[in-house]
Amino acid sequence: METGSEQRRYFEHLDAIDPLRDMRALFDVRDDRIFFNGNSLGPPPRQTWHRLHEGLRQWRDEMNAAWWDRQWLQLPTLTGDRIGGLLGAAPGQVVVGESTSVNLFKLLCGAVELQFDGGRRPVILTDLDNFPSDLYIADGVTRYVHREATVRRVPTEEITEHIGTDVAVVMLSHVDYRTAQLLPMQRINERAHAAGALVLWDLSHSAGVVPLDLDGAGTDLAVGCGYKYLNGGPGAPGYMYVAQRLLPRFEQPATGWLGHMRPFDFTPGYLPDPGIARLTTGCPPLLSLLALDEGVALTAQADPAAVRAKSVALGTEFIELAGTRLARYGVEVTGPADSAQRGSHVSLRSDSAERLAKGLADRGFHLELRPPDLLRFGLAPLYIRHVDVFDCVAAMEELLAEESADTVRDGSRP
Ligand SMILES: *Cc1c(COP(=O)(O)O)cnc(C)c1O
């Protein structure tokens, strides 16, 4: 039988031959803490320190002139195109906007407007397990903007059966935020298009870790988050994708001056920009945008096939180790066993979830607790190592073994 340290050496070996092994050094990560939170907040790239310093200097020295001279005004579309490179989107279809929730609001309003057809297509179709903010936003669209529209929530596995001729838009997360279930984008797009519906994808848990080909998959609309696997920093703005074929007809309700065709003419009437900038509203959060641009630039350095291969390997290792070392303590892996249907995080269910999260944090392993009993581990392939997975599961095993020894001792007391 392999001893723990022999097995650990095998994981060290995997790191030594990892084609992405040099990427970790590009992040400013501490060696005494392992953050399995990349699906929630990625760490700072080293280059971001310099980029923000430079931005501050330009602010001080150049003031408003930097909006033009440093292309700050164009940054939402320039960074958008960079993100487009990660999404399989040709230039001119992606722009950085507000938070993902607000971006979703804009695109959902626009999609219903485009599809409403005098009331013949009033339905926003989504799944019950979607991220709560996405569900709240859809409700907000029907309460405050399109009052004749309705939201229909169905179980994820029944989604395609519900795509009927009354559906304006299908709104789905590409990867489920809890279970990591990865949905077949192209198949759902095709099914929706056959019924005359559009699909709006939330890419928050897939962009940067799951290879994407939005143009090739015939995707209509998408939004996604800047601070998770794109490493854009806390509160980084999110982005919007509108397929070129829809763009000339696509409208959104927050018609502010920077979405105008000629903002600096200061005319009283609104005319949308002919391109993707029509989705923007006001001044972009410039400093956050600089950090996002660096995070995206770093993410784009890695070969997407290598990123996916390592993500799948880390997930499979985690699940196998959890099966052999933790199952006897009642810890269950949730979500798909088949890596082809899994994103880049793994969730474990345990009655001791809260104690485990605390014990792991004391040992330098950070993850997310989703009460009451879910532990979520983001496996970001650019900086998480194979040995980190091994060490984390070993630490959980120790914690659980201590806990069960305590229970036995307590139970034997009179
Ligand atoms: C993280 C995440 C968001 C983030 O929303 P914000 O408005 O940027 O806070 C939205 N949707 C999903 C599915 C997410 O995972």
PDBQT file of the ligand as one rigid body, heavy atoms in Angstrom, charges set to zero:
ROOT
HETATM    1  C1  LIG A 501     -20.621  35.601  -9.459  1.00  0.00    +0.000 C 
HETATM    2  C2  LIG A 501     -21.872  35.572 -10.257  1.00  0.00    +0.000 A 
HETATM    3  C3  LIG A 501     -22.544  36.761 -10.547  1.00  0.00    +0.000 A 
HETATM    4  C4  LIG A 501     -21.977  38.041  -9.999  1.00  0.00    +0.000 C 
HETATM    5  O1  LIG A 501     -22.861  39.067  -9.986  1.00  0.00    +0.000 OA
HETATM    6  P1  LIG A 501     -22.420  40.539  -9.636  1.00  0.00    +0.000 P 
HETATM    7  O2  LIG A 501     -23.568  41.321 -10.066  1.00  0.00    +0.000 OA
HETATM    8  O3  LIG A 501     -21.160  40.845 -10.411  1.00  0.00    +0.000 OA
HETATM    9  O4  LIG A 501     -22.169  40.599  -8.173  1.00  0.00    +0.000 OA
HETATM   10  C5  LIG A 501     -23.677  36.678 -11.326  1.00  0.00    +0.000 A 
HETATM   11  N1  LIG A 501     -24.139  35.506 -11.806  1.00  0.00    +0.000 NA
HETATM   12  C6  LIG A 501     -23.505  34.338 -11.521  1.00  0.00    +0.000 A 
HETATM   13  C7  LIG A 501     -24.021  33.048 -12.067  1.00  0.00    +0.000 C 
HETATM   14  C8  LIG A 501     -22.377  34.350 -10.728  1.00  0.00    +0.000 A 
HETATM   15  O5  LIG A 501     -21.752  33.216 -10.436  1.00  0.00    +0.000 OA
ENDROOT
TORSDOF 0
